[in-house]
Amino acid sequence: MITQNISLLPLLPPQWPQFISDLQEAFSPALKKEFKTNAPFPPKEEIQATLSNAENEAYHIFSDGQKIGGAVVKYLSHQHKACLELFFILPQKHGKGLGQLAWQALEAQYPQAKTWELVTPYFEKRNIHFYVNKCGFRIVEFVNKYHPSSNPHYQIQEGENPLGRDEFFRFEKIVNR
């Protein structure tokens, strides 16, 4: 039985550079395996834009006082909907059940959310397994060249090197409280 105490602490702008580095480190193994590249992913500018968005709330995730990851959530109160914009567990903390505990803490942080939504690249099998098999999400859409997203937030600009961002799954979870 896992007995870690998970806490979410607000992320402050001076902490953004380390958050960005940690997030990119968490995504690098799958990116390297799929694309044979060490390119930082997601791009720093994209993460900064997400952190700068006034609608988003960013957190460090701690377990028993030790930083294990981070998250960015957009809560749309009028829709009772939470969008998980970014979420990661540090690679050295993988495989210990901390991701699931961190997810439960995020859900508890937004008790009014009736629906959660997120996207993840098609090649992130670890993420897909986690969200579907551990957290109870359902895949509701596969966005690709045959089915482009109607959401401008998810569209790739012409000429942009997507590194897998042009094919992703959209997940949804209905919370039964």
N, C-alpha and C positions, 0 to 999 in steps of 0.2 A: 504494500500500500504506500502510495506517495503522500508525504506529509508536508511538502513544501508550502510556505506561505507566499503567495503571489501578490505583488502590489504593482499598481500602475502609478507612475509619477509623471507629472506634466514635463514635457520637453521644452526647454528654454532656447531661444535663438543662439546663445553662445555655445550650446551643446550640439547644434546642427552638424558641424563638420564630422564629429565622431559618429553621430547617428548615421550619416550618409555613408561613411566608410564601413561601419558595421553592417549596414543593409547590403551594400555592394558585396562585401565578403560573404554574406549568407547566400547570395544568389550566384556567386561565381562558380561553385562546383558543377551545377547543372548546365550553366552557360558554356563552361569549358568542355564538358562532355559532349554537348549537342553541337556546338559551333567551333570547337577547337580554338577558342580565343580567350584571352585574359582581359578583354575590354571591360571596363567598369559597367555594370548593369544593375539597376536602371541608370541612365545617365544622370550625373550630378545635377544638371539644370532641371531635369524632370522632377527629381526628389525635392529640390529647393522650391520649385513651383508648388508642389503638393504641400510642403511645410508652410509656405507663405500664404496659402489660401485661408482666409479668415473663417471660412465655414468648417475647417478641419481642426481636430484636436489631436495633438501628438503626445505620445507617451514613451517613456522608458519602461520596460517590464523588468521587475526584480523578483527573484526567488530567494527567500530568506536573506534579504539584504544585498544579494549579489546580482548585478545586471546580467540578464539573460537574453534580452531582445528589445524590440520596439514595435510600435504600431501607430498608425494614423487612421482616425475614424472621422467620417462626415455623418453627423446625425441630422436627419431631416425631420424635425419634430412634427410638422404639419402632416407628414405621411407616416409617422411612426416607423421610419425606415432608417437603418444604419448601413453605411457603405464602408467596408473595410478597404481603405485606399492603399495602405501598406501594412505589412505584418511580417516579422521575421524573428527567428530564434537564432542566436549565435551558433555557428557550426559546431563548436566544441561542446555545446549543450544539447545537440540533437540526440534522439533515441533514449531520452530519460523521462518521457511523459510530460515534460515541461510545456511543450506547445499546447497540448490539450488543456492543461491547467491555466495557461495564459489566455487561451481562447475563452474559457469559462469566466475568467476575471473580466475580460472585455464585455462579454454578454451581460454580466452583473452590473457593469458600469453604466449600461444603457437599458434599464429595466422596462422602459416604455417602448422600446423597439419591438415591433411585431414581425418585422422582416429585416433580414440581413442580406447584403449583396456584396459580391467581390468578383474579380477576374484574376485569372492566372494563365501564364503562357502554356500552350499545348504540351511543351516538352518537359514541364516541371512535374514529372510523375510523382515525386515525393509530396508536392503540394496537393496534387489532385487526390492522392490517397488520403492525406491528412484531412482535407475539407470534407470529402465524401464519407470516408469510413470512420473517422474519429470525431468529427464535429457535426455530422448530420446534414450537411448541405446537399443539394441536388444540382446537377448540371442542367441548366435551362437553355443554354445556347452555345453553339460553337461558331465563333466568328472567324471567317476566312475569306479568301478571294471569291468564293461562290456565295457567301452570305456576309457581306460587309455590315458593320455595326451602323445603326441609325443614330447612335449616341455620338455626338462630336468629340466627347471626352476620350473615346476609344479609337478614333480614326487616325490612321497614319498619313502623314503628309507625303506628297509625291517626292520621290528621290531620297527619302529618309531610309536609312539602313535599319530595318526593324528588329533584327536579331530575335526573331520569334514573336515580336509584338503584333505581327499582322495575323497571327493565328492564336486564338486564346479561347478559353472556356469562361463563360459567365455562370456563376453559381448563385443560388438563392437558398435561404433557409427561413422557413416560417417558424417563429418561436411560439411554442404552446406553453403558456404559463398558467 
